[in-house]
């Protein structure tokens, strides 16, 4: 599984060329800066088109769709019954039974009458609520028997979205079909497999290892002309218009599965030569001056964070025009930029 990405080339100027690539080198920035965390999407993204009968049938309704109409019917019945009781009280039609008013004092009789009136009103409201809910349940049951939630389609169609990494003969979407199960609610579904998310998930679980290889493809025509002139063509006026002497570097990545057959990708050579360092602290890169074809950088190391860094010190054109550097050393730098040498350091952006 191969992937390509544009990277930045850094060649060692003031020290011998060392063929060691470090993807962990980062520019000198404050560790307390605001950095947004990476957000990875799901490995499989799908879009399902459900059957119309499944969306409208009460049999497949969600608990929310089942509860809210039933609850609203009972509240509406209670509100109408309360309005009816208030109207009867205003017209004097709501009379209480005063048969037990002769026993006890007047205050006790009045309190007992109010309590009987309150219980009578509550019973009427409760009876109205139960009658409305019972009628609603009967209507829903009758509708279930009348309408059958079934689709005319006997097949399910699944479309897999292609990302262009497979065969060239395939279109943007590859369709598959199967017989529809009995209790299925959908007929069409689109599925997109996010390869980046799958690889990241396998890497986090320790199932695969990721490797990278960086190649220098040389200079373009404008940069090659600047290299032939020893960097004199790179000026402040046209620096924003052309890439100067900056080579084109591309990275190729591949994934390798971990298993007992390959000893879980264990390599004694990589164990002793890997520039990654420990978990919290990076291994220091070779001191000296580096260039990417545009600027000259000096290596720095932040002991507080255990991180490498590159500090820009000058432009490459000014560096090549410096009298303190010999002509042979200048031409050696130019030859390395246009000769396609492997990068000593790689900073991914």
N, C-alpha and C positions, 0 to 999 in steps of 0.2 A: 504494500500500500504506500504509494509515493505521494508526496505533497511538495509544493514549491512555494517559496516565500522570499521576498526581497530583503537583503541584509546589507550591512555596512562593512566595508573592508577596512582593516587597520593593518598597516605594514610597519614593522619595526625599523627605525631609522638609525639610531645611535648604538644599536647592539646587534649581534649576529641574529640571523633569521632562525626562528624556532618554530617548527611545524606543530604548534599546539593551539588548539581552538578552544576558546572559553566562551560559552554561551551565557555565563553568569555575570559577565562584566557589565556594569551599569554606569551611566554618566554620573558625575558628582552632583547629586541633588540631596537635599535635606531629607533625612529619614522621617521627619515629622510632617512632611508635606501631605496634602489632601490627595489621596489616591483612592479612586473608586474600586470597590472589589469586583472581581469578575463574576458574571452571572452566566451559568450554563443552562441551556434549555434541555427539555426532555429528549431522551434518545429517540423516541418514536412519537411523532406528532400526527394526529388523525383528525379528520373532519367527517362526521357521519350525517347522512340525510335520512331521517326517520320517515316511516310510512305515515301518511296523513291520517289513516284510520287509527294508528296507535297514538297520535297526538290528540285526537278529538274523543276517543272512546273513554268512558268513565272507568273501564276495567283497568286501563294502563295509566290512569291519572296518578299523580304524585300524592303523598299524604297531605301536602299543603292544599292542593286543588280539591281534595276530598273534604277536608275539614272546614275551610273558610266558607264555602257556600252554605253548608249545613249550619254552621255557627251564625252566619248572617241571617238565615231564615228564622232561627229561633229568636234572635234579638229583635228582628222586625215584628214578629208576632207579639213579643212582650211590650214593645213600644205602642203598638196599636191598642192592646188591651188596657194599658195605663191611660191612654188618651180617652178611651171609652169610659173608664171608671171616673176620671175627672169630670167628664161631661155629665155623667149621671149624678155626681155630687153637686154640681152647679144647679141642676134642675130639680134636686131633691128626691131623686128616684132611688138613691142608695139609702135604704132604711135598715136600722139595726133592730134585732129582736130584743124587746124590753121585758121579756117574761121573767127574767131573774133579777130585775132592778129593785124589787121590793125587799129583798133580803140584804141586810147590812146597811151601812151609812151611804150617804149620797156620793161621797168621794170614792169609796170602794166600788160602788156600782158603776160610776163613770169610768174608772180605770179598767174594770172588767169589760165594759162595752167597747172601749177603744181597743183593747187587746183582741176581742172577737172580730172587730171590724178589720184590724190589721191582718189577722189570720185568714179572714175571708178573701181579702184582696190578694194576698200571696197565693192562695190556692187557685184563684181565677187566673192569675198571671202564669203560674206553673202549668195549669191545664192548657192554656193557650200555647205556651212554648212546646209542650209535649205533642199537642195536636199538629202544630206546624212542622215539627221535626219528623214526626211519623209520616205525614203526608209527603214530605221531601224524600224520605227513604223509599217510600213506595214508588214515587215517580222515577227515582234513580234505578231501582230494581227493574221496573218495566222497560226503561231505556236500555239496560244491559241485555235483556232478552230480545229486544227488537233489533238492536244494532250489534253485529258481530265484527269484532276488530280483526279483520283479515285483509291481506293485500292481494291484488290480482297477480303480482309478480311471483313466480315460483323459483326465482334465482336471486342470489346476492352477488353484486358486482363490487370488486375491490380494485382500486387504482393505486399503483405504487408510483410515486413521483420520482423520476430519475434525476440525478444530480450531475449527469454528464461524465461520470467516471467509468461507466460500463461500456457496452458495445455501442458503436456509432450508429448501427442500424435501428436502435431503439428510439422511440419518440420521447416526448417529454413525460408522458404517463403510460405505464404498462398496465393493461387491464386483465383481471382474472375473474372467473365466475365459478360459482358453486351452487348446489341446490340449497334452497332456503330451509332452515330448520323450522319446526312446527311453531314454537313460541318466540320466534325472532321478531323484532320490531323494526328492523331497518332493511333497506335494499341496496343502498349505494354508500360506499365509504372510500375516502382518499387517505392514503398513508404515506408519510414522508419520513424516511429514516435519516436522522441527523448523524452522519458519520463522525463528525468531530465530537459530539456528545458520547457516542458509543466508545470511541477510542479513549476519551478522557475517563469514562467509567471503568473501562478495563484496566487502565493504567493505575487508577486509584485503588482498585481491588487487588493489584499486584499480579494481573494475568498476563500483561505484556510489558515490554521495554521499548522505549522510543530512542531512535538513533538519528543523528543528523550528519550530513556531509556537505561542505561548502565548496563551491567551485568559482574560480575567478574567470569570467568570460572576456576579460580584457577591456579596452577602452573603445568608445564610439569614435566616429570620424572627427568630431570637433575636439574631443579630449585627446585623440591621438595626435592631432596637429599641435595642440598645446604641449604635449609631451615631447614632440620632435623639436620644438623651440626651447626646450629646457624649462618650461613653465612661464616664459615671458608673456605668452598670450593670455594668461589669466590675470586680469586686472580688476580693479574695483568697479569699473563701468559695466563690464560684461559678465561679472560674476553671477548676477541674478538671472542671466539669460542662458548660460550654458553650464554644464556640469564640471567644467574645468578638466582636471586630470583624475577625476573620481572613477574608479573601475566599476564594472557591473558584476556584482557578486550575487549568486543565487544559492539557496539552500534546499537540499532534498532530504526528506525525512521518511523513515520507514519504521514499521512496527514489527517486533519479533516476539513470538509467543514464549512464555516461560513454561518449561516442563522439565520433567526428570530426564528426558531424552537428551536435552542439551545442557544439563546441569544448571537449569534455571538461569541461563545466559551468563554464567560465571566466567570471568576472564582474569587470570592472574596479571596479565600485562596491563589491562585497564585498571586493575586494583592499585597498582603502584605508579601508574603514569597519569591517572585521571586528574585534571586540574580543578575538580569541583570542590575539594577540601572537605571539612567536616560539615555537620548539619547546620550549625549556627554561624560558622566563620568560613569565608572563602579562602582558598589558597592564593597567596599573593602572586601576581603576574610578574614577569621579568621587568626590572626597572629599565627605563629608557624613554625615547621619544617615538611616537607612533603617528602615522598619517593615514587619512582616508582619501587622499588625493585633493583635498580642498584645504584642510587645516592640519596643524601639527599639534599633537596632544602629549602631555606628560603624565605618567602614571602616578596615582596617589592611592593611599590606603587609609581608610577610616578605622582606627583601632577601636573606637567606641562601638561601632556596629559590625566590625569584621567584614567590611565590604570593599571591593575594588572600585576604582574610579579613574576617569580620564579628564584631565584638566587642559582646556585649550590654551596654548601659549602664543601661537603665531599662525599666520597664513602660510600655505606651502610656497606661494610665489615669493614672499619675503624671506622664507627660509632658504630657498634656492639662490636668492640674490645676495645672501649674507656672505661677506668676504672671509669669514672665519671658517667656511666649509670648502674643502677642496673640490676641484672640478671632477675628479674621478668619483668621489663620494656622491656628488650631485647626480652624475650620470647613472650611478648604480641605483639610486633611488628612482630615477625616471624609468630605467630599464625594468625594475621590479614592478612598477605600476602598469606598464604596457606589456609586460611579458607574460602575464597570467599566472603569477606565483600564487601559491596557496596563502590564505590570510593567516597572520599570526594570532590575531584576536578577532572575534566576531561579536558585534553588538546588535542584537535583534530589536527592531522597532515595531 
